[in-house]
Structures are given as C-alpha cells and as structure tokens.
Amino acid sequence: TAFEKQANQNKSGYFMGSSLSLFDIQLYNLIHFFDDQESVQKALADCPNLKAIHDKVEQTPAIKKWLAERPETMF
C-alpha cells in the first residue's frame, strides 16, 4: 500500500520524522477502530512497517500506561 511504502522510507520507526507524531497515534487508533481484529492482524501481516509503527506506539510509556489504566467503555 502507499502507507506501507511511505512507512518503509522513514527509518526512524515512525511514519514520518524522528519522533512520535499525531499521525502515528491516529494510525494506531485506526487499526483498533475495527471490531474484527483477527482480519486486521492478518492484513497487517502484509504490512510489516505499519505493524512495527503500531507496536512502537503501543509500547510508548505514556500510551502504555493510559491503555492499562483507562476506564472501560463501549468504545
């Protein structure tokens, strides 16, 4: 995909630039937007750079903390 190609061009581990950006966070949110996470993960198998960005965002200390502590909602 075009997103995968762009992600491959940036060697920092982020989509663009050298640090976490709003786009990286939005990409993470988009991946988790869909209910069928099994299909999403299968699709990501063909996009290793996007998967790596997703994983890097998820391991960001402040985001990791928020995910562990956030209130449970239907969203």
N, C-alpha and C positions, 0 to 999 in steps of 0.2 A: 504494500500500500504506500501511498505518498507519505503518510505519517511515519511508517516504519523506515522508509528511505531517509527522511529528514532526521529521525532519531539516530540512525546509523552514522550520519555525518558529524554529529556532535559527540566527541569522545569523552565528555565530562561525566556522562552518566545521566544527564538531564536532557530534556528535549531541546533546549536552546540555552546558550550562556553557560556559566560555570557554577551556578547555584540554583537551588530550588526556586521555581517561578510559579506564578498563578496557573500557568498552562499545565505544569506538571501536576498540580493539585486537581485541576479540572479533569485532566486525563484519568487520574486515579478515581475521581468521583464518577466519571462516565462509565468506567469499567464496572463499578459497583452499582450502577443505576439499574441494570437489568436483573430480573428475577432468576433467569436461567443461567446461573453462574457456571454450571458444567459446560454449556455451549460456549460461554465467554472464554473460559480457560482453554478449551480446545482451539478456539480461534486465535488466542494469544500464543499458542504453541508455534504458530507460523510467523509470529512477530516477536522474536526474542529481544529486540531492543526496546519495544514498548513494554514488554513484560518486565524487563530489567528496571525501567523507569518506575513502573508501578511498584515493584518490590522496594526500590530505593525510597520512594515517597513513604511507603508503609513503615519503613524502618527509621524514618526521621524521628528523633526522640520526642519532640513535642507532639507530633501526629500520633505516634505510637501510644503516648500517654493519653491523649484525647480519646483514641479508639478504645482503650481499656476502661476509661472512666466515664465516658459519655452516657447520658441517660438512655434507656431503652425506649425507642419509639417505633411506630409502624413504618417509619421512613428509615 
